[in-house]
Amino acid sequence: MMGGMSAVEMKWWRVHHEAQVPTCDDVDKARVEDLTGCIPLLLRPLLRFGGKSFCEVEQDLWAHADLAVIRDNVSKFAGTMSEVNSDRNYTRFYLTALAACLMNLSTVEIADEWFDRRYLYCHQDGTGRYTCGIARHTAAAVLRKAQPGMFLSSEWLNAIYNFGDNRCVVGFLVEQACLSAISEIGFHHGGVHIPSITATMFNGNILNAIPRGEDCRIFFVPDVPNFNDIDALYLEISVAKHTAYVVPIQIAVAKKHNDLERSFYSGWSHWKEQFPGYCLTTHFVCINEFDKSWNTVQAEHEETRGGLKEPSPTHGQLYYVTVEGLHQSLGYQLFMIR
Protein backbone atom coordinates (compact mmCIF):
# COMPACT_ATOMS: atom_id res chain seq x y z
CA MET A 1 0.00 0.00 0.00
CA MET A 2 3.04 2.29 -0.21
CA GLY A 3 2.45 3.41 -3.79
CA GLY A 4 0.48 6.64 -3.71
CA MET A 5 -0.02 8.55 -6.96
CA SER A 6 2.13 11.52 -7.90
CA ALA A 7 0.68 15.04 -8.10
CA VAL A 8 0.34 14.72 -11.87
CA GLU A 9 -1.30 11.29 -11.63
CA MET A 10 -3.65 12.60 -8.96
CA LYS A 11 -4.65 15.51 -11.17
CA TRP A 12 -5.59 13.18 -14.02
CA TRP A 13 -7.35 10.80 -11.65
CA ARG A 14 -9.64 13.68 -10.66
CA VAL A 15 -10.23 14.62 -14.30
CA HIS A 16 -11.10 11.03 -15.18
CA HIS A 17 -13.49 10.61 -12.21
CA GLU A 18 -14.85 14.16 -12.07
CA ALA A 19 -18.50 13.11 -12.39
CA GLN A 20 -18.16 10.41 -9.72
CA VAL A 21 -16.49 12.30 -6.87
CA PRO A 22 -17.92 14.97 -4.56
CA THR A 23 -17.15 18.62 -5.23
CA CYS A 24 -14.15 19.76 -3.22
CA ASP A 25 -12.39 23.06 -2.74
CA ASP A 26 -8.59 23.18 -2.52
CA VAL A 27 -8.57 22.62 1.26
CA ASP A 28 -10.82 19.57 0.94
CA LYS A 29 -8.71 18.17 -1.91
CA ALA A 30 -5.54 18.51 0.15
CA ARG A 31 -7.21 16.81 3.11
CA VAL A 32 -8.41 13.88 1.01
CA GLU A 33 -5.00 13.44 -0.61
CA ASP A 34 -3.27 13.64 2.76
CA LEU A 35 -5.49 11.17 4.59
CA THR A 36 -5.61 8.65 1.73
CA GLY A 37 -1.98 9.07 0.69
CA CYS A 38 -3.26 9.30 -2.91
CA ILE A 39 -3.53 5.51 -2.89
CA PRO A 40 -6.07 4.36 -5.52
CA LEU A 41 -7.60 1.72 -3.22
CA LEU A 42 -8.24 4.34 -0.54
CA LEU A 43 -9.59 6.87 -3.02
CA ARG A 44 -12.16 4.39 -4.33
CA PRO A 45 -14.81 5.22 -1.67
CA LEU A 46 -14.95 8.77 -3.08
CA LEU A 47 -16.55 7.41 -6.23
CA ARG A 48 -19.83 6.80 -4.39
CA PHE A 49 -20.53 10.48 -3.82
CA GLY A 50 -20.71 12.11 -7.23
CA GLY A 51 -22.81 15.28 -7.39
CA LYS A 52 -22.60 16.00 -3.66
CA SER A 53 -20.43 18.45 -1.76
CA PHE A 54 -17.56 17.09 0.28
CA CYS A 55 -18.87 18.58 3.53
CA GLU A 56 -22.11 16.59 3.06
CA VAL A 57 -20.39 13.24 2.73
CA GLU A 58 -17.16 13.61 4.73
CA GLN A 59 -18.28 11.58 7.76
CA ASP A 60 -19.68 8.80 5.58
CA LEU A 61 -16.47 8.76 3.56
CA TRP A 62 -14.14 8.28 6.51
CA ALA A 63 -16.44 5.63 7.98
CA HIS A 64 -16.17 3.52 4.81
CA ALA A 65 -14.86 0.00 5.47
CA ASP A 66 -11.86 0.46 3.14
CA LEU A 67 -10.65 3.33 5.34
CA ALA A 68 -11.87 2.17 8.77
CA VAL A 69 -9.87 -1.04 8.40
CA ILE A 70 -6.64 0.98 8.44
CA ARG A 71 -7.42 2.33 11.89
CA ASP A 72 -8.37 -1.15 13.08
CA ASN A 73 -5.23 -2.77 11.70
CA VAL A 74 -2.82 -0.17 13.09
CA SER A 75 -4.48 -0.38 16.51
CA LYS A 76 -4.48 -4.20 16.50
CA PHE A 77 -0.81 -4.35 15.53
CA ALA A 78 0.03 -1.98 18.40
CA GLY A 79 -1.98 -4.16 20.79
CA THR A 80 -0.18 -7.29 19.64
CA MET A 81 3.23 -5.68 20.04
CA SER A 82 2.28 -4.62 23.56
CA GLU A 83 1.08 -8.11 24.47
CA VAL A 84 4.02 -10.13 23.15
CA ASN A 85 6.83 -7.82 24.27
CA SER A 86 8.02 -6.50 27.60
CA ASP A 87 7.05 -2.94 28.48
CA ARG A 88 10.68 -1.95 28.12
CA ASN A 89 11.04 -3.32 24.59
CA TYR A 90 7.61 -2.07 23.54
CA THR A 91 8.64 1.45 24.53
CA ARG A 92 12.25 1.26 23.37
CA PHE A 93 11.61 -0.24 19.96
CA TYR A 94 7.97 -0.16 18.88
CA LEU A 95 7.03 3.30 20.15
CA THR A 96 10.36 4.67 18.94
CA ALA A 97 9.69 3.22 15.48
CA LEU A 98 6.19 4.67 15.51
CA ALA A 99 7.42 8.14 16.45
CA ALA A 100 10.21 7.99 13.85
CA CYS A 101 7.66 7.24 11.12
CA LEU A 102 5.54 10.23 12.10
CA MET A 103 8.52 12.60 12.24
CA ASN A 104 10.51 11.18 9.32
CA LEU A 105 13.47 10.34 11.56
CA SER A 106 16.19 7.71 11.17
CA THR A 107 15.09 4.12 11.75
CA VAL A 108 18.30 2.34 10.71
CA GLU A 109 18.86 0.89 14.21
CA ILE A 110 15.33 -0.51 14.53
CA ALA A 111 14.65 -4.05 13.27
CA ASP A 112 11.97 -4.62 10.63
CA GLU A 113 9.87 -6.71 13.03
CA TRP A 114 8.82 -3.55 14.87
CA PHE A 115 7.13 -2.04 11.82
CA ASP A 116 3.65 -2.74 10.50
CA ARG A 117 4.91 -2.39 6.94
CA ARG A 118 1.43 -2.17 5.49
CA TYR A 119 1.21 1.36 6.88
CA LEU A 120 4.43 2.39 8.65
CA TYR A 121 7.82 1.47 7.29
CA CYS A 122 11.50 2.25 6.89
CA HIS A 123 12.15 4.05 3.61
CA GLN A 124 15.16 3.18 1.48
CA ASP A 125 16.85 6.37 2.71
CA GLY A 126 16.75 5.01 6.28
CA THR A 127 13.97 7.24 7.61
CA GLY A 128 10.55 6.28 8.91
CA ARG A 129 7.50 6.92 6.72
CA TYR A 130 3.75 6.28 6.70
CA THR A 131 1.51 5.39 3.78
CA CYS A 132 -1.40 7.71 4.54
CA GLY A 133 -2.72 10.26 6.99
CA ILE A 134 -5.26 7.82 8.44
CA ALA A 135 -2.43 5.53 9.55
CA ARG A 136 -0.54 8.59 10.87
CA HIS A 137 -3.46 9.73 13.03
CA THR A 138 -4.04 6.24 14.39
CA ALA A 139 -0.36 5.90 15.25
CA ALA A 140 -0.56 9.25 17.06
CA ALA A 141 -3.46 7.90 19.15
CA VAL A 142 -1.30 4.93 20.14
CA LEU A 143 1.53 7.26 21.13
CA ARG A 144 -0.79 9.56 23.08
CA LYS A 145 -1.95 6.67 25.26
CA ALA A 146 1.63 5.62 26.05
CA GLN A 147 3.88 8.70 25.67
CA PRO A 148 1.82 11.91 25.48
CA GLY A 149 4.90 13.98 26.30
CA MET A 150 6.37 12.97 22.94
CA PHE A 151 4.25 15.64 21.22
CA LEU A 152 6.05 18.46 23.04
CA SER A 153 9.55 17.04 22.58
CA SER A 154 12.20 18.99 20.70
CA GLU A 155 12.12 16.35 17.95
CA TRP A 156 8.39 16.82 17.45
CA LEU A 157 8.61 20.61 17.40
CA ASN A 158 11.52 20.47 14.95
CA ALA A 159 9.44 18.27 12.66
CA ILE A 160 7.08 21.24 12.19
CA TYR A 161 9.93 23.14 10.58
CA ASN A 162 11.03 20.14 8.53
CA PHE A 163 7.52 19.64 7.10
CA GLY A 164 6.97 23.36 6.64
CA ASP A 165 5.89 23.07 3.00
CA ASN A 166 3.19 20.48 3.75
CA ARG A 167 0.13 22.27 5.14
CA CYS A 168 -1.74 19.14 6.21
CA VAL A 169 1.19 17.53 8.01
CA VAL A 170 2.01 20.79 9.79
CA GLY A 171 -1.61 21.01 10.91
CA PHE A 172 -1.40 17.48 12.28
CA LEU A 173 1.88 18.11 14.14
CA VAL A 174 0.60 21.35 15.66
CA GLU A 175 -2.72 19.81 16.67
CA GLN A 176 -1.02 16.95 18.54
CA ALA A 177 1.33 19.36 20.29
CA CYS A 178 -1.55 21.64 21.30
CA LEU A 179 -3.46 18.73 22.81
CA SER A 180 -0.42 17.72 24.85
CA ALA A 181 0.16 21.33 25.94
CA ILE A 182 -3.38 21.53 27.34
CA SER A 183 -3.01 18.12 28.98
CA GLU A 184 0.39 18.83 30.56
CA ILE A 185 0.21 22.51 31.55
CA GLY A 186 -3.52 23.21 31.50
CA PHE A 187 -5.40 26.02 29.80
CA HIS A 188 -6.10 29.37 31.47
CA HIS A 189 -7.37 32.06 29.12
CA GLY A 190 -10.22 34.49 29.69
CA GLY A 191 -12.93 32.71 31.63
CA VAL A 192 -11.75 29.21 30.72
CA HIS A 193 -9.70 27.26 33.27
CA ILE A 194 -8.70 23.70 32.51
CA PRO A 195 -6.28 22.03 34.93
CA SER A 196 -3.37 19.84 33.91
CA ILE A 197 -5.05 16.52 33.21
CA THR A 198 -4.31 13.26 31.40
CA ALA A 199 -6.21 12.88 28.14
CA THR A 200 -8.95 10.26 27.88
CA MET A 201 -9.20 8.78 24.39
CA PHE A 202 -12.64 7.90 23.05
CA ASN A 203 -14.30 6.61 19.92
CA GLY A 204 -17.85 7.04 18.66
CA ASN A 205 -20.43 9.24 20.39
CA ILE A 206 -18.74 11.27 23.11
CA LEU A 207 -21.93 11.27 25.19
CA ASN A 208 -21.57 7.50 25.57
CA ALA A 209 -18.10 7.97 27.06
CA ILE A 210 -19.32 10.18 29.93
CA PRO A 211 -19.51 8.42 33.32
CA ARG A 212 -22.96 8.43 34.91
CA GLY A 213 -23.78 9.76 38.35
CA GLU A 214 -20.30 10.70 39.52
CA ASP A 215 -18.12 13.77 39.85
CA CYS A 216 -15.45 14.00 37.22
CA ARG A 217 -12.97 16.14 35.34
CA ILE A 218 -12.18 14.65 31.94
CA PHE A 219 -10.17 15.89 28.98
CA PHE A 220 -11.58 13.93 26.03
CA VAL A 221 -9.55 13.45 22.84
CA PRO A 222 -11.03 11.48 19.90
CA ASP A 223 -8.87 8.68 18.53
CA VAL A 224 -9.99 9.31 14.94
CA PRO A 225 -8.95 12.15 12.58
CA ASN A 226 -12.45 12.97 11.44
CA PHE A 227 -14.44 13.55 14.60
CA ASN A 228 -17.30 16.01 14.13
CA ASP A 229 -16.61 19.68 14.85
CA ILE A 230 -14.05 19.38 17.68
CA ASP A 231 -10.54 18.11 18.40
CA ALA A 232 -11.00 17.78 22.16
CA LEU A 233 -13.49 18.50 24.93
CA TYR A 234 -13.10 19.25 28.62
CA LEU A 235 -15.94 18.21 30.91
CA GLU A 236 -16.36 18.96 34.62
CA ILE A 237 -19.31 17.51 36.54
CA SER A 238 -20.46 18.10 40.11
CA VAL A 239 -23.29 15.76 41.10
CA ALA A 240 -23.92 17.47 44.44
CA LYS A 241 -24.21 20.91 42.83
CA HIS A 242 -26.03 19.57 39.76
CA THR A 243 -23.65 21.42 37.45
CA ALA A 244 -21.83 20.42 34.27
CA TYR A 245 -19.26 22.55 32.48
CA VAL A 246 -18.54 21.75 28.81
CA VAL A 247 -15.58 23.18 26.86
CA PRO A 248 -15.38 21.98 23.25
CA ILE A 249 -11.97 22.73 21.69
CA GLN A 250 -11.08 23.11 18.03
CA ILE A 251 -7.50 23.51 16.78
CA ALA A 252 -7.92 25.44 13.57
CA VAL A 253 -4.48 25.29 11.96
CA ALA A 254 -4.39 24.25 8.29
CA LYS A 255 -8.07 23.43 8.26
CA LYS A 256 -11.43 25.13 7.82
CA HIS A 257 -12.87 26.75 10.90
CA ASN A 258 -16.01 28.61 9.85
CA ASP A 259 -18.97 28.37 12.25
CA LEU A 260 -17.40 25.56 14.24
CA GLU A 261 -19.26 26.55 17.37
CA ARG A 262 -22.58 26.64 15.52
CA SER A 263 -22.01 23.13 14.22
CA PHE A 264 -21.17 21.76 17.67
CA TYR A 265 -24.04 23.51 19.41
CA SER A 266 -26.56 22.31 16.85
CA GLY A 267 -26.53 19.15 18.96
CA TRP A 268 -26.77 20.97 22.28
CA SER A 269 -30.21 19.48 23.00
CA HIS A 270 -28.51 16.07 23.36
CA TRP A 271 -26.24 17.48 26.06
CA LYS A 272 -29.28 18.82 27.90
CA GLU A 273 -30.89 15.40 27.72
CA GLN A 274 -27.68 13.88 29.11
CA PHE A 275 -27.86 16.14 32.18
CA PRO A 276 -31.53 16.62 33.12
CA GLY A 277 -31.99 19.06 35.97
CA TYR A 278 -28.39 20.24 35.78
CA CYS A 279 -27.13 23.77 35.29
CA LEU A 280 -25.20 23.32 32.05
CA THR A 281 -22.62 25.96 31.12
CA THR A 282 -20.17 26.09 28.23
CA HIS A 283 -17.36 27.93 26.51
CA PHE A 284 -16.01 27.14 23.04
CA VAL A 285 -12.25 27.40 22.47
CA CYS A 286 -10.68 27.85 19.03
CA ILE A 287 -6.88 27.63 18.91
CA ASN A 288 -5.53 29.27 15.78
CA GLU A 289 -2.50 31.08 14.41
CA PHE A 290 -3.39 34.75 14.61
CA ASP A 291 -6.63 35.65 16.40
CA LYS A 292 -6.88 36.27 20.14
CA SER A 293 -10.33 37.43 21.20
CA TRP A 294 -13.65 36.31 22.57
CA ASN A 295 -17.29 37.00 21.99
CA THR A 296 -20.63 35.83 23.25
CA VAL A 297 -22.33 32.90 21.58
CA GLN A 298 -25.98 33.90 21.43
CA ALA A 299 -28.84 31.45 21.45
CA GLU A 300 -30.37 30.70 18.10
CA HIS A 301 -33.85 29.35 17.51
CA GLU A 302 -35.00 27.29 14.59
CA GLU A 303 -38.59 26.83 13.49
CA THR A 304 -39.65 23.20 13.44
CA ARG A 305 -42.96 21.46 12.94
CA GLY A 306 -43.28 21.08 16.67
CA GLY A 307 -42.53 24.72 17.40
CA LEU A 308 -39.32 26.45 18.43
CA LYS A 309 -36.15 24.47 18.92
CA GLU A 310 -33.14 25.91 20.75
CA PRO A 311 -30.01 24.21 19.39
CA SER A 312 -27.39 26.40 21.07
CA PRO A 313 -26.81 27.43 24.70
CA THR A 314 -28.44 30.53 26.12
CA HIS A 315 -25.10 31.90 27.29
CA GLY A 316 -21.58 31.01 26.30
CA GLN A 317 -18.44 32.55 24.91
CA LEU A 318 -16.25 31.73 21.96
CA TYR A 319 -12.57 32.15 22.82
CA TYR A 320 -9.91 32.52 20.13
CA VAL A 321 -6.43 31.74 21.46
CA THR A 322 -3.23 31.71 19.43
CA VAL A 323 -0.89 28.73 19.30
CA GLU A 324 1.84 30.97 20.73
CA GLY A 325 -0.47 31.99 23.58
CA LEU A 326 -0.95 28.32 24.40
CA HIS A 327 2.70 27.25 24.10
CA GLN A 328 5.44 29.73 23.22
CA SER A 329 7.97 27.30 21.72
CA LEU A 330 5.29 25.69 19.58
CA GLY A 331 4.14 29.09 18.38
CA TYR A 332 7.73 30.01 17.51
CA GLN A 333 8.19 26.90 15.37
CA LEU A 334 4.98 27.68 13.52
CA PHE A 335 6.05 31.30 13.02
CA MET A 336 9.39 30.18 11.54
CA ILE A 337 7.72 28.43 8.59
CA ARG A 338 5.28 31.21 7.71
C-alpha positions as CSV (number, residue, x, y, z in Angstrom):
1,M,0.0,0.0,0.0
2,M,3.0,2.3,-0.2
3,G,2.5,3.4,-3.8
4,G,0.5,6.6,-3.7
5,M,0.0,8.5,-7.0
6,S,2.1,11.5,-7.9
7,A,0.7,15.0,-8.1
8,V,0.3,14.7,-11.9
9,E,-1.3,11.3,-11.6
10,M,-3.7,12.6,-9.0
11,K,-4.6,15.5,-11.2
12,W,-5.6,13.2,-14.0
13,W,-7.4,10.8,-11.6
14,R,-9.6,13.7,-10.7
15,V,-10.2,14.6,-14.3
16,H,-11.1,11.0,-15.2
17,H,-13.5,10.6,-12.2
18,E,-14.8,14.2,-12.1
19,A,-18.5,13.1,-12.4
20,Q,-18.2,10.4,-9.7
21,V,-16.5,12.3,-6.9
22,P,-17.9,15.0,-4.6
23,T,-17.2,18.6,-5.2
24,C,-14.2,19.8,-3.2
25,D,-12.4,23.1,-2.7
26,D,-8.6,23.2,-2.5
27,V,-8.6,22.6,1.3
28,D,-10.8,19.6,0.9
29,K,-8.7,18.2,-1.9
30,A,-5.5,18.5,0.1
31,R,-7.2,16.8,3.1
32,V,-8.4,13.9,1.0
33,E,-5.0,13.4,-0.6
34,D,-3.3,13.6,2.8
35,L,-5.5,11.2,4.6
36,T,-5.6,8.6,1.7
37,G,-2.0,9.1,0.7
38,C,-3.3,9.3,-2.9
39,I,-3.5,5.5,-2.9
40,P,-6.1,4.4,-5.5
41,L,-7.6,1.7,-3.2
42,L,-8.2,4.3,-0.5
43,L,-9.6,6.9,-3.0
44,R,-12.2,4.4,-4.3
45,P,-14.8,5.2,-1.7
46,L,-14.9,8.8,-3.1
47,L,-16.6,7.4,-6.2
48,R,-19.8,6.8,-4.4
49,F,-20.5,10.5,-3.8
50,G,-20.7,12.1,-7.2
51,G,-22.8,15.3,-7.4
52,K,-22.6,16.0,-3.7
53,S,-20.4,18.5,-1.8
54,F,-17.6,17.1,0.3
55,C,-18.9,18.6,3.5
56,E,-22.1,16.6,3.1
57,V,-20.4,13.2,2.7
58,E,-17.2,13.6,4.7
59,Q,-18.3,11.6,7.8
60,D,-19.7,8.8,5.6
61,L,-16.5,8.8,3.6
62,W,-14.1,8.3,6.5
63,A,-16.4,5.6,8.0
64,H,-16.2,3.5,4.8
65,A,-14.9,0.0,5.5
66,D,-11.9,0.5,3.1
67,L,-10.7,3.3,5.3
68,A,-11.9,2.2,8.8
69,V,-9.9,-1.0,8.4
70,I,-6.6,1.0,8.4
71,R,-7.4,2.3,11.9
72,D,-8.4,-1.1,13.1
73,N,-5.2,-2.8,11.7
74,V,-2.8,-0.2,13.1
75,S,-4.5,-0.4,16.5
76,K,-4.5,-4.2,16.5
77,F,-0.8,-4.4,15.5
78,A,0.0,-2.0,18.4
79,G,-2.0,-4.2,20.8
80,T,-0.2,-7.3,19.6
81,M,3.2,-5.7,20.0
82,S,2.3,-4.6,23.6
83,E,1.1,-8.1,24.5
84,V,4.0,-10.1,23.2
85,N,6.8,-7.8,24.3
86,S,8.0,-6.5,27.6
87,D,7.0,-2.9,28.5
88,R,10.7,-2.0,28.1
89,N,11.0,-3.3,24.6
90,Y,7.6,-2.1,23.5
91,T,8.6,1.5,24.5
92,R,12.3,1.3,23.4
93,F,11.6,-0.2,20.0
94,Y,8.0,-0.2,18.9
95,L,7.0,3.3,20.2
96,T,10.4,4.7,18.9
97,A,9.7,3.2,15.5
98,L,6.2,4.7,15.5
99,A,7.4,8.1,16.4
100,A,10.2,8.0,13.8
101,C,7.7,7.2,11.1
102,L,5.5,10.2,12.1
103,M,8.5,12.6,12.2
104,N,10.5,11.2,9.3
105,L,13.5,10.3,11.6
106,S,16.2,7.7,11.2
107,T,15.1,4.1,11.8
108,V,18.3,2.3,10.7
109,E,18.9,0.9,14.2
110,I,15.3,-0.5,14.5
111,A,14.6,-4.1,13.3
112,D,12.0,-4.6,10.6
113,E,9.9,-6.7,13.0
114,W,8.8,-3.5,14.9
115,F,7.1,-2.0,11.8
116,D,3.7,-2.7,10.5
117,R,4.9,-2.4,6.9
118,R,1.4,-2.2,5.5
119,Y,1.2,1.4,6.9
120,L,4.4,2.4,8.7
121,Y,7.8,1.5,7.3
122,C,11.5,2.3,6.9
123,H,12.1,4.1,3.6
124,Q,15.2,3.2,1.5
125,D,16.8,6.4,2.7
126,G,16.7,5.0,6.3
127,T,14.0,7.2,7.6
128,G,10.5,6.3,8.9
129,R,7.5,6.9,6.7
130,Y,3.8,6.3,6.7
131,T,1.5,5.4,3.8
132,C,-1.4,7.7,4.5
133,G,-2.7,10.3,7.0
134,I,-5.3,7.8,8.4
135,A,-2.4,5.5,9.5
136,R,-0.5,8.6,10.9
137,H,-3.5,9.7,13.0
138,T,-4.0,6.2,14.4
139,A,-0.4,5.9,15.2
140,A,-0.6,9.3,17.1
141,A,-3.5,7.9,19.2
142,V,-1.3,4.9,20.1
143,L,1.5,7.3,21.1
144,R,-0.8,9.6,23.1
145,K,-1.9,6.7,25.3
146,A,1.6,5.6,26.0
147,Q,3.9,8.7,25.7
148,P,1.8,11.9,25.5
149,G,4.9,14.0,26.3
150,M,6.4,13.0,22.9
151,F,4.3,15.6,21.2
152,L,6.1,18.5,23.0
153,S,9.6,17.0,22.6
154,S,12.2,19.0,20.7
155,E,12.1,16.4,17.9
156,W,8.4,16.8,17.5
157,L,8.6,20.6,17.4
158,N,11.5,20.5,15.0
159,A,9.4,18.3,12.7
160,I,7.1,21.2,12.2
161,Y,9.9,23.1,10.6
162,N,11.0,20.1,8.5
163,F,7.5,19.6,7.1
164,G,7.0,23.4,6.6
165,D,5.9,23.1,3.0
166,N,3.2,20.5,3.7
167,R,0.1,22.3,5.1
168,C,-1.7,19.1,6.2
169,V,1.2,17.5,8.0
170,V,2.0,20.8,9.8
171,G,-1.6,21.0,10.9
172,F,-1.4,17.5,12.3
173,L,1.9,18.1,14.1
174,V,0.6,21.4,15.7
175,E,-2.7,19.8,16.7
176,Q,-1.0,17.0,18.5
177,A,1.3,19.4,20.3
178,C,-1.5,21.6,21.3
179,L,-3.5,18.7,22.8
180,S,-0.4,17.7,24.9
181,A,0.2,21.3,25.9
182,I,-3.4,21.5,27.3
183,S,-3.0,18.1,29.0
184,E,0.4,18.8,30.6
185,I,0.2,22.5,31.5
186,G,-3.5,23.2,31.5
187,F,-5.4,26.0,29.8
188,H,-6.1,29.4,31.5
189,H,-7.4,32.1,29.1
190,G,-10.2,34.5,29.7
191,G,-12.9,32.7,31.6
192,V,-11.7,29.2,30.7
193,H,-9.7,27.3,33.3
194,I,-8.7,23.7,32.5
195,P,-6.3,22.0,34.9
196,S,-3.4,19.8,33.9
197,I,-5.1,16.5,33.2
198,T,-4.3,13.3,31.4
199,A,-6.2,12.9,28.1
200,T,-8.9,10.3,27.9
201,M,-9.2,8.8,24.4
202,F,-12.6,7.9,23.1
203,N,-14.3,6.6,19.9
204,G,-17.8,7.0,18.7
205,N,-20.4,9.2,20.4
206,I,-18.7,11.3,23.1
207,L,-21.9,11.3,25.2
208,N,-21.6,7.5,25.6
209,A,-18.1,8.0,27.1
210,I,-19.3,10.2,29.9
211,P,-19.5,8.4,33.3
212,R,-23.0,8.4,34.9
213,G,-23.8,9.8,38.3
214,E,-20.3,10.7,39.5
215,D,-18.1,13.8,39.8
216,C,-15.4,14.0,37.2
217,R,-13.0,16.1,35.3
218,I,-12.2,14.7,31.9
219,F,-10.2,15.9,29.0
220,F,-11.6,13.9,26.0
221,V,-9.5,13.5,22.8
222,P,-11.0,11.5,19.9
223,D,-8.9,8.7,18.5
224,V,-10.0,9.3,14.9
225,P,-8.9,12.1,12.6
226,N,-12.5,13.0,11.4
227,F,-14.4,13.5,14.6
228,N,-17.3,16.0,14.1
229,D,-16.6,19.7,14.9
230,I,-14.1,19.4,17.7
231,D,-10.5,18.1,18.4
232,A,-11.0,17.8,22.2
233,L,-13.5,18.5,24.9
234,Y,-13.1,19.3,28.6
235,L,-15.9,18.2,30.9
236,E,-16.4,19.0,34.6
237,I,-19.3,17.5,36.5
238,S,-20.5,18.1,40.1
239,V,-23.3,15.8,41.1
240,A,-23.9,17.5,44.4
241,K,-24.2,20.9,42.8
242,H,-26.0,19.6,39.8
243,T,-23.6,21.4,37.5
244,A,-21.8,20.4,34.3
245,Y,-19.3,22.5,32.5
246,V,-18.5,21.8,28.8
247,V,-15.6,23.2,26.9
248,P,-15.4,22.0,23.2
249,I,-12.0,22.7,21.7
250,Q,-11.1,23.1,18.0
251,I,-7.5,23.5,16.8
252,A,-7.9,25.4,13.6
253,V,-4.5,25.3,12.0
254,A,-4.4,24.3,8.3
255,K,-8.1,23.4,8.3
256,K,-11.4,25.1,7.8
257,H,-12.9,26.7,10.9
258,N,-16.0,28.6,9.9
259,D,-19.0,28.4,12.3
260,L,-17.4,25.6,14.2
261,E,-19.3,26.6,17.4
262,R,-22.6,26.6,15.5
263,S,-22.0,23.1,14.2
264,F,-21.2,21.8,17.7
265,Y,-24.0,23.5,19.4
266,S,-26.6,22.3,16.8
267,G,-26.5,19.2,19.0
268,W,-26.8,21.0,22.3
269,S,-30.2,19.5,23.0
270,H,-28.5,16.1,23.4
271,W,-26.2,17.5,26.1
272,K,-29.3,18.8,27.9
273,E,-30.9,15.4,27.7
274,Q,-27.7,13.9,29.1
275,F,-27.9,16.1,32.2
276,P,-31.5,16.6,33.1
277,G,-32.0,19.1,36.0
278,Y,-28.4,20.2,35.8
279,C,-27.1,23.8,35.3
280,L,-25.2,23.3,32.1
281,T,-22.6,26.0,31.1
282,T,-20.2,26.1,28.2
283,H,-17.4,27.9,26.5
284,F,-16.0,27.1,23.0
285,V,-12.2,27.4,22.5
286,C,-10.7,27.9,19.0
287,I,-6.9,27.6,18.9
288,N,-5.5,29.3,15.8
289,E,-2.5,31.1,14.4
290,F,-3.4,34.8,14.6
291,D,-6.6,35.7,16.4
292,K,-6.9,36.3,20.1
293,S,-10.3,37.4,21.2
294,W,-13.7,36.3,22.6
295,N,-17.3,37.0,22.0
296,T,-20.6,35.8,23.2
297,V,-22.3,32.9,21.6
298,Q,-26.0,33.9,21.4
299,A,-28.8,31.5,21.4
300,E,-30.4,30.7,18.1
301,H,-33.8,29.4,17.5
302,E,-35.0,27.3,14.6
303,E,-38.6,26.8,13.5
304,T,-39.7,23.2,13.4
305,R,-43.0,21.5,12.9
306,G,-43.3,21.1,16.7
307,G,-42.5,24.7,17.4
308,L,-39.3,26.5,18.4
309,K,-36.1,24.5,18.9
310,E,-33.1,25.9,20.7
311,P,-30.0,24.2,19.4
312,S,-27.4,26.4,21.1
313,P,-26.8,27.4,24.7
314,T,-28.4,30.5,26.1
315,H,-25.1,31.9,27.3
316,G,-21.6,31.0,26.3
317,Q,-18.4,32.5,24.9
318,L,-16.2,31.7,22.0
319,Y,-12.6,32.1,22.8
320,Y,-9.9,32.5,20.1
321,V,-6.4,31.7,21.5
322,T,-3.2,31.7,19.4
323,V,-0.9,28.7,19.3
324,E,1.8,31.0,20.7
325,G,-0.5,32.0,23.6
326,L,-0.9,28.3,24.4
327,H,2.7,27.3,24.1
328,Q,5.4,29.7,23.2
329,S,8.0,27.3,21.7
330,L,5.3,25.7,19.6
331,G,4.1,29.1,18.4
332,Y,7.7,30.0,17.5
333,Q,8.2,26.9,15.4
334,L,5.0,27.7,13.5
335,F,6.0,31.3,13.0
336,M,9.4,30.2,11.5
337,I,7.7,28.4,8.6
338,R,5.3,31.2,7.7
